[in-house]
């Protein structure tokens, strides 16, 4: 697979919490990959797991594991047990998504820039966030800016950490500031 989008838990859950996973399925049909570690993390919130399971059953997303001893598994272990250089240890879902995107040539989908940015730069990964996804949905006329603002507020209400107070504010940021 060369065009997979490897989601970490937080980015996927931003859409699951507000019941707008249809945006992901519409934008990225057949490209969404959940590392096994992300799927495991969803088990802590049964209704989110049920939504992911529906997406799996419809073929809108897939799950993927790593082979023990593989390069991506060694990268994953390094990120989750020792960190790298001055970078701290990161979560299992984020690390798995990074390792898979690196080895399989895909895109990383994450909102936790504090944890993933260093690795994304190091491995020259394409990185998208919830804001980028909503902006693409706006460009493709799947949502209006007002609908994006409403979704953004619902995501914030569900304790999703987003970079601005509204989608409109996000769109006003210079691309480099996002």
Long-range contacts (C-beta under 8 A, 24 or more apart in sequence): 1-33, 1-104, 1-105, 1-106, 2-104, 2-105, 2-106, 3-31, 3-105, 3-106, 3-107, 4-31, 4-32, 4-33, 4-100, 4-101, 4-104, 4-105, 4-106, 4-107, 5-31, 5-32, 5-33, 5-106, 5-107, 5-108, 5-109, 5-128, 6-33, 6-35, 6-96, 6-97, 6-98, 6-100, 6-101, 6-104, 6-106, 6-107, 6-108, 6-109, 7-32, 7-33, 7-34, 7-38, 7-97, 7-109, 7-110, 8-38, 8-91, 8-93, 8-94, 8-96, 8-97, 8-108, 8-109, 8-110, 8-111, 8-112, 8-116, 9-38, 9-41, 9-42, 9-91, 9-93, 9-94, 10-93, 10-110, 10-111, 10-112, 10-160, 10-161, 11-109, 11-110, 11-111, 11-128, 11-129, 11-130, 11-133, 12-38, 12-42, 12-52, 12-109, 13-42, 13-45, 13-48, 13-160, 14-111, 14-130, 14-155, 14-158, 14-160, 14-162, 15-130, 15-133, 16-48, 16-51, 16-52, 17-48, 17-154, 17-155, 17-158, 17-160, 18-151, 18-154, 18-155, 18-158, 19-51, 20-151, 21-51, 21-55, 21-60, 23-133, 23-134, 23-137, 23-142, 23-143, 24-60, 24-61, 24-133, 25-55, 25-58, 25-60, 25-61, 26-137, 26-142, 27-133, 27-136, 27-137, 27-140, 27-142, 29-60, 30-59, 30-60, 30-62, 32-60, 32-61, 32-62, 33-61, 33-62, 33-63, 33-64, 33-100, 33-106, 34-61, 34-62, 34-63, 34-64, 35-63, 35-64, 35-65, 35-66, 35-93, 35-96, 35-97, 35-100, 36-63, 36-64, 36-65, 36-66, 36-96, 37-92, 37-93, 37-95, 37-96, 38-93, 38-96, 38-97, 39-63, 40-92, 41-92, 41-93, 64-100, 66-96, 66-99, 66-100, 70-103, 71-103, 72-99, 72-100, 72-102, 72-103, 72-104, 73-99, 75-99, 75-102, 75-103, 79-119, 84-119, 84-122, 87-118, 87-119, 88-115, 90-115, 90-116, 90-119, 91-115, 98-123, 98-125, 101-125, 101-126, 109-133, 111-160, 111-161, 111-162, 112-161, 129-163, 129-178, 130-155, 130-160, 130-162, 131-162, 131-163, 131-164, 131-167, 131-170, 131-178, 132-178, 134-167, 134-170, 135-170, 135-171, 138-171, 145-171
